[in-house]
Structures are given as C-alpha cells and as structure tokens.
C-alpha cells in the first residue's frame, strides 16, 4: 500500500516520500536529510496541521525500491 501511495504523490525515482494521513499532504526528496531522519524517528510534524508525518518510501530502509 505505501509504495502505491508513494507512486501517486511523487515521481517514481523519489527516494524518500512522506505524507500526513490527517490532511493528506505529501512531500518527497532525493537525499536523506534532517527531515527524513525526523520522519523516520517519528519526530516530524506536518506544517499544515501539526500531525505526525509517515514515511511511505524510504530508500535507506529498503534499498531494493
């Protein structure tokens, strides 16, 4: 499910895709950064609504993606 969602909201070659399941916003990046590490730790909040962000594609966790 999460890879399907990542494909809908980001380019196929996006290495890191995260979403807010409350307000349905999403963002993506090619490189591991402070934001992706915070999302992975569960410490990143949505800028729009303040809910926790969820990683739906993570190249570091699954290099086969």
Beta strands, then each sheet from edge to edge (+ up, - down):
strand 1: 16-20
strand 2: 26-29
strand 3: 53-58
sheet 1: 2+ 1- 3+
end
